[in-house]
Amino acid sequence: MWGGYDHGWGWGMGFGMTGVALFWVLVIAAIAILVKCIAAGSASGARTPPKSMIDILKERHARGAITHDELARKKRE
């Protein structure tokens, strides 16, 4: 009735399962790469130590935002 259709596991079904498996491998790999990139991005920002108040004052003095006298007074404080 089916006109010669083979009801067994032919090449079409084999490639179909391989395609599905390949799809899921690629999805999992993409997720792993995305997680690794996000983790690397957040970790690199956490590695820089916070600046001390003296360093901030020296930067402000270098930019001209505070005078030498203000820098010396704030260092004493």
Backbone as CSV, one residue per row, in Angstrom:
resi,resn,N_x,N_y,N_z,CA_x,CA_y,CA_z,C_x,C_y,C_z
1,MET,0.803,-1.178,0.000,0.000,0.000,0.000,0.865,1.269,0.000
2,TRP,2.044,1.233,0.598,2.900,2.408,0.665,3.786,2.552,-0.567
3,GLY,3.717,1.673,-1.465,4.445,1.794,-2.726,5.939,1.656,-2.585
4,GLY,6.407,0.661,-1.871,7.836,0.398,-1.781,8.545,1.198,-0.701
5,TYR,7.834,1.871,0.153,8.448,2.628,1.250,9.049,1.661,2.250
6,ASP,10.315,1.892,2.603,10.996,1.016,3.541,10.723,1.517,4.958
7,HIS,10.181,0.680,5.808,9.848,1.076,7.162,11.028,0.939,8.121
8,GLY,12.192,0.630,7.631,13.361,0.455,8.487,14.072,1.772,8.741
9,TRP,15.218,1.661,9.430,16.029,2.836,9.728,16.953,3.105,8.549
10,GLY,16.564,3.979,7.665,17.349,4.275,6.468,18.314,5.410,6.704
11,TRP,18.968,5.870,5.654,19.944,6.949,5.755,19.301,8.261,6.212
12,GLY,18.077,8.491,5.794,17.405,9.741,6.160,17.269,9.886,7.664
13,MET,16.885,8.851,8.350,16.718,8.918,9.797,18.076,9.051,10.479
14,GLY,19.078,8.402,9.965,20.424,8.495,10.543,20.985,9.901,10.468
15,PHE,20.843,10.553,9.313,21.310,11.930,9.181,20.465,12.873,10.031
16,GLY,19.210,12.555,10.195,18.337,13.382,11.017,18.781,13.366,12.468
17,MET,19.093,12.210,12.990,19.554,12.117,14.369,20.927,12.769,14.536
18,THR,21.774,12.625,13.530,23.086,13.267,13.580,22.931,14.781,13.555
19,GLY,22.015,15.264,12.754,21.760,16.701,12.682,21.254,17.251,14.009
20,VAL,20.345,16.527,14.650,19.820,16.954,15.945,20.933,16.950,16.988
21,ALA,21.750,15.904,16.988,22.859,15.826,17.940,23.846,16.968,17.698
22,LEU,24.148,17.238,16.435,25.061,18.332,16.107,24.474,19.676,16.547
23,PHE,23.188,19.867,16.356,22.521,21.088,16.791,22.691,21.294,18.291
24,TRP,22.434,20.260,19.083,22.530,20.404,20.538,23.966,20.598,20.992
25,VAL,24.920,19.978,20.330,26.328,20.188,20.665,26.696,21.654,20.419
26,LEU,26.233,22.210,19.299,26.527,23.607,18.996,25.839,24.554,19.984
27,VAL,24.620,24.241,20.389,23.915,25.080,21.359,24.653,25.068,22.699
28,ILE,25.043,23.897,23.157,25.752,23.787,24.435,27.106,24.487,24.366
29,ALA,27.805,24.346,23.245,29.101,25.016,23.086,28.928,26.533,23.091
30,ALA,27.895,27.037,22.428,27.645,28.480,22.402,27.340,29.003,23.800
31,ILE,26.553,28.265,24.567,26.241,28.673,25.937,27.509,28.673,26.788
32,ALA,28.349,27.656,26.637,29.586,27.576,27.415,30.512,28.744,27.081
33,ILE,30.627,29.090,25.810,31.482,30.211,25.403,30.925,31.526,25.947
34,LEU,29.611,31.688,25.895,28.983,32.892,26.413,29.217,33.045,27.914
35,VAL,29.059,31.967,28.657,29.287,32.007,30.105,30.752,32.329,30.401
36,LYS,31.660,31.746,29.638,33.092,31.996,29.846,33.431,33.459,29.568
37,CYS,32.865,34.032,28.520,33.128,35.441,28.202,32.563,36.362,29.269
38,ILE,31.380,36.065,29.757,30.777,36.889,30.803,31.606,36.791,32.082
39,ALA,32.031,35.581,32.428,32.827,35.395,33.647,34.178,36.100,33.518
40,ALA,34.791,36.046,32.357,36.082,36.706,32.157,35.932,38.215,32.219
41,GLY,34.837,38.735,31.706,34.607,40.173,31.735,34.396,40.687,33.140
42,SER,33.648,39.965,33.944,33.398,40.422,35.308,34.614,40.194,36.196
43,ALA,35.402,39.184,35.913,36.591,38.912,36.729,37.679,39.947,36.466
44,SER,37.795,40.417,35.231,38.851,41.391,34.934,38.584,42.708,35.634
45,GLY,37.322,43.085,35.799,36.993,44.312,36.508,37.253,44.189,37.994
46,ALA,37.162,42.997,38.538,37.343,42.795,39.973,38.818,42.742,40.364
47,ARG,39.714,42.595,39.422,41.140,42.458,39.729,41.804,43.786,40.060
48,THR,41.226,44.897,39.615,41.864,46.177,39.877,41.616,46.581,41.327
49,PRO,42.680,46.863,42.070,42.500,47.234,43.477,41.876,48.625,43.576
50,PRO,41.136,48.877,44.625,40.549,50.213,44.791,41.634,51.246,45.073
51,LYS,41.381,52.460,44.631,42.356,53.532,44.826,42.267,54.050,46.257
52,SER,43.414,54.426,46.776,43.430,55.024,48.115,43.052,56.497,47.995
53,MET,42.723,57.094,49.119,42.352,58.511,49.124,43.523,59.389,48.676
54,ILE,44.729,58.999,49.042,45.920,59.772,48.645,46.075,59.746,47.123
55,ASP,45.862,58.566,46.512,45.968,58.465,45.055,44.928,59.343,44.371
56,ILE,43.723,59.360,44.897,42.661,60.184,44.319,43.017,61.662,44.448
57,LEU,43.540,62.052,45.614,43.945,63.450,45.809,45.069,63.838,44.855
58,LYS,46.036,62.943,44.670,47.141,63.232,43.749,46.634,63.392,42.318
59,GLU,45.663,62.566,41.913,45.091,62.691,40.566,44.351,64.018,40.415
60,ARG,43.601,64.400,41.434,42.883,65.676,41.384,43.862,66.844,41.319
61,HIS,44.977,66.740,42.052,46.004,67.786,42.013,46.642,67.849,40.636
62,ALA,46.895,66.695,40.033,47.511,66.655,38.705,46.583,67.262,37.649
63,ARG,45.283,67.092,37.812,44.328,67.676,36.866,44.118,69.164,37.117
64,GLY,44.543,69.635,38.268,44.367,71.038,38.595,43.069,71.318,39.328
65,ALA,42.406,70.277,39.804,41.142,70.457,40.507,41.357,70.994,41.916
66,ILE,42.510,70.701,42.518,42.835,71.230,43.847,44.255,71.789,43.797
67,THR,44.515,72.726,44.670,45.839,73.352,44.715,46.788,72.506,45.573
68,HIS,48.060,72.909,45.541,49.062,72.199,46.331,48.775,72.332,47.826
69,ASP,48.325,73.510,48.237,48.000,73.726,49.660,46.824,72.838,50.088
70,GLU,45.811,72.743,49.224,44.665,71.879,49.552,45.098,70.418,49.644
71,LEU,45.992,70.025,48.742,46.497,68.639,48.768,47.216,68.374,50.092
72,ALA,48.098,69.294,50.496,48.849,69.106,51.735,47.897,69.083,52.940
73,ARG,46.895,69.956,52.943,45.949,70.012,54.066,45.126,68.721,54.142
74,LYS,44.669,68.236,52.990,43.853,67.011,52.987,44.685,65.774,53.343
75,LYS,45.976,65.796,53.008,46.843,64.680,53.411,46.975,64.620,54.928
76,ARG,47.091,65.791,55.564,47.198,65.827,57.023,45.917,65.341,57.688
77,GLU,44.786,65.629,57.065,43.512,65.197,57.631,43.393,63.700,57.533
